[in-house]
Amino acid sequence: MRIFKFLLFSFIFTSSLYARLNIVVSIQPEVSFVQAIAKDLVNISLMVKPGHEPHSYEPKPSQMKDISKADIYFSIGVEFEQVWLNKFQDINHKMLIIDLSKHINKISMVEQHHKGLDPHIWTSLDNIQIIAKDILDTLILKDKQHKKEYEKNYKKFIAKIKSTNQQIKQILKDIPTNSTFMVFHPSFGYFAKQYHLKQLPIQIEGKNPKPRQIIKLIDLARVNHIKAIIVSPLFSSKIAKQISNELNIKVVKISALDPNWSKNLIYLAKIIANK
């Protein structure tokens, strides 16, 4: 009987000692960031599934179960969080909610788009470094016994961010400062800021442009020697194709929510540089 109790205690103690943290994140890039630092030491649940828009997302009942079991929620400032974060906290009072945008200097949306601050903070490599540090600090706070592993993985992650930055700088080295690139939805404002570029969005105040506005956009595209129009797979490319046909340029699909952040931003730089 004593042996059985000892084995049972050992099992319970070992299970609790090596229990993985349950983490919930809002968007796909966050999954990549957390995985880079935590590897297999945590369980990660994603709110906004592929093919969905984070501005107006509504979680499914099965995702509420993930919330109820979560130790940490990493928010990032996307719009659906404004409605749902308090509800998530009500479901799980013990869950720690960490805002990964809290240490980021946010920029305003471009003039002809929505008023307010740009939520797409993860499209800048400088911002990803800040996000990574907040993830690291939170993981260590909740799981001190794996501090060395988290720190080791974090250093590798930072090295990859810096390497990606150097590759992008090399791709853009011949592009004049304040060069303009055209996008359907203005998701890459932070990328533009970091590399001294300007994005020209087709959407106006979150809506499709009217015929007169399309003519103006075509003129601006000609003046700025636009070589391609970048569209998100989540939006219709009908108007982008209309403009591209007029200018005889290509339409390229790039999602700001792509989990392969490094490859995605390098590809964006190549499109802007026409390489």
N, C-alpha and C positions, 0 to 999 in steps of 0.2 A: 504493500500500500504506500509506504514511504517513497519507494522508487517511482511508483506511478505519479504521485504528487510532485516529486522532483522533476520528472520528465514533463509533466503538464506545465509546471511553473516555468521551466526552461523554454518550452515551446512558446508560451504566452510572452515571456520576456524577450525572446529572440524575434518574435513576430512584430512586437511593438517597436523594438530597436531598429528593425530594418523596414518598417512600414514606409511605403513611398508617399510622398506628398501628392495630394490631389490638387491639380491646378487647372483653372478655367481661364481661357483667353478669349478676346473678342474676334480677332481676325487672323487669317492664315500666316502673315509674316511673323506675328508674335509666336506662333507655334515653332517656327524655325529658330527664333531668337532664344526661346526657353530651352529647346532641345540642344542647341549649341553649347549651352552652359551646364545644363542638368543631365544631358544624355538620358540614360535609362533609370536615373534615380527618382524620377517623378512620373506621374500619370498626367497627361494633358488632354483636356477636352476643349473643343472649339465651338464657339457660339455661331458665328456667321459662316455657314457652310459654303463650299465652292459654288459659284453661280448665283449667289445672293448678294444683295446690296446692303452694306452696313448702315446706311443712312436711315432706313426704315424697317430694319429686321425685327421680326417677332419670334422669340425662342419657342421651340416645341416643348411639349410636356416632358419628353424624355430628357431634354436638356436641363429642365428644372431639377431632375433627379441628380444630375451631375453637380448642380449648384448646391444642393442639400448636403452633398458629401465633400465639397471642396474645402481645402485649407486656405487657398489663395485665389483671388481673382485679380488678374492683371488687366485693368482697363487701359484704354489708349486714347480716349477722347472722341471716338466716333459717335454719331448722333443718336443711335438707338440706345446707347448707354444712359443718356439723359433721362429716358423714360424708365429704363429697366434696372439700373443699379440699386436703387432704393428697394425695389421689389425683391431683388436677389438677396440683399442684406436682411430683409424681413424673413426670408425663407431660411437663411443660415446666419444667425447672429455671430457665430464664432469665426466665420470666414473673413480673412483679412483682404481688404480691397486696396490694391496699390495702383495709383494713377501713374502710368509710365510717361505721361506728358507733363508731369508737374515741374520738371527741371528744364523744360524746353522753352526757348523763346519763340513763341508762335508768331506767325506772320498773318497779315490780312489776306483775305481772298482777293483775287484780281478785281478791278473796279467793276467790270460789267457782269460779275457773277454774284453769288450770295454775299450779303453783308456779313461781317463777323470774321472770326479767325479760321484759318485753314487747318482742318483736322488731320491732313495727310502727312503727319510728322515723320513717318517711317521711310519716306522716299529720299531722305538725306542720310548720307553715311555718318556725318557728324552727329546727327540725332540718334542714329542707331547705337553709337558708342555710349551716349548718355543713357539710352534705354537699357543697354546691356549692363551698365553699372548698377542701375536700380534693380534689375532682375537678380544680379549677383548678391547684392546686399540683402534682398528679401529672402532668397534661398538660404543664405547663411543664418539669417535671423531665425528662420523656422526649422532649420536642419543643420545645427552646428557640427554634428559629427562627420558631415561630408564636406566641410569647409575647404579642405585641400583639393578635393576633386573638382569642386565648383570653381575654385580659383585657377586651377590648371586649365580647365576647359575655357574659362573666360579669357585667359591670355591668348589661347589659340584663336578664339573668336575675334578678339581685337586685332590680331595679326591679319586675319582674313579681311576684316573691314579695311584696314590700312592698305593691304594689297589691292583690293578692289578699287579703292580711291586712286591709287597710283595708275592703275590700268585706265580708269576713266579720264584722268588728267592727260594721259598720253593720247588717248583717242581724240580728245577735244583741244589739243594743244594748238591747232591751226585755226580754230574757230574764234573770230573776233569777240571781244567782250560785249555783252548785252545782245548777242545774237538771239533771234527769235525762233521758237519752234511752235508748231500748231498742234493743239490737242482738242478733242471733242469736249471732254470733262476735265477741268483744271486740277488734276491730281498730283502734278509734279512741281508745285511751287517751291518746295524746300530743296528739291534737286536743282531747280533753276537758280535759286539763291546761292547755293553752295558753289556752283560753277559759273556764276556771273552771266546767267542766261535769262531770257524772258519767255514765258509761255503765253501763247495767244489762244484762248479758248473759243470754241465754236458756240457752246452753250452760253446763253445770256440770262442771268439771274435764274440759273437752273433749268431753263426752258430752251426749246429749239428756236433758232433765230427765224425772224420773219424774212420774206423775200428781199426787202430793202437792206436788211442787216446782212444777209448772205452776200449781196453785191459788195457791201463795204468790206466784209471779211476776205472776199476774193481779191479786192484791191490791196488790202493790207498784206495778204499772203504774197502777192506779186512784188510789192515794195520790199518785203523782208526776205525775198528769195527762198521761200519755203519749199523744201524738197519732198516733204512727206507729211501726212496727217496721222496723228496717233490717236487711236480710239480704244476704249475699253471694251472687252467682250460683253460686258454687262449692258452696254448701250447700243441702240440702233446705229448702224453706220450709213444709213441712207443719205443724210445731208452731207456727211463727210465725203461720200462717194460723188455726190453732186458737185461739190467744190473741187474735188480732186480731178474729176473729168474736165472741168473748165480750165484747170491749171496744168493738166497732163502730168500729175504727180501721183505717187502711190499712197494707199491707205494701209497703215500697219497697226495690228492689234497688240497692245501691250497693257497688261493689267497691273495697277498699283498694288493689287492684293496677291500677286504671284508669290508663293512661298519661297521660291528660289531667288531671294532678294539680290544676291551678287550678280548672277547671270542676267537677271532682268534689268538691272540698272546699267550694266555694261552694254546690253543690247540697245537700251534707250539711247545711250551716248553714241553708239554707232549709227543709229537712225538719224540723230540730230546732226552728226558730222557727215552724213551721207556716205558712210563707209560700209 
